[in-house]
Amino acid sequence: MKRLTLILILALHLVSISPLTALAHGVEFKYEANLSYLITGSFVDGSPLSEAQVSIYAPDDPKNPWVTGTSDEQGQYLFTPDLTKPGIWTVQFRQAGHGGNIKLDIGGQMNSSSGTAYSTTQILLMVIAVLWGLVGTALYFKRERR
């Protein structure tokens, strides 16, 4: 009986430490996206919209340009949105009566997690599983030998 009591006390001690150790195995990753978009405008025949007027509209103010600029000789414009303003951004190219719009769905902070910290329910289930295993082991050693 002393042996069973000692095993159970040791098991309870180990289980009381287990959730803290189990949390160390969870991994959480967070990163903030700082994306730039390279937008290329071209005519239907493939020639670039060089030196085109570019207007970019933020989701919170679709009537007033958030930034304006000019495309380069290849019809390209590099755009870095404000990630604190998630939503649909509108990019407008205009040159000599020609032009068009493109809408970009840009989110704020992006989260990626390949593993997260354990929830309270998961910790509780792990503790119960460990206790069940320890009780089973203790009962195995306590059985009468023939």
PyMOL commands that set and color helices and strands:
alter all, ss='L'
color gray80, all
select helices_A, chain A and resi 2-23+120-142
alter helices_A, ss='H'
color red, helices_A
select strands_A, chain A and resi 30-31+37-40+53-57+67-70+76-79+87-95+98-106+110-111
alter strands_A, ss='S'
color yellow, strands_A
deselect
rebuild
show_as cartoon
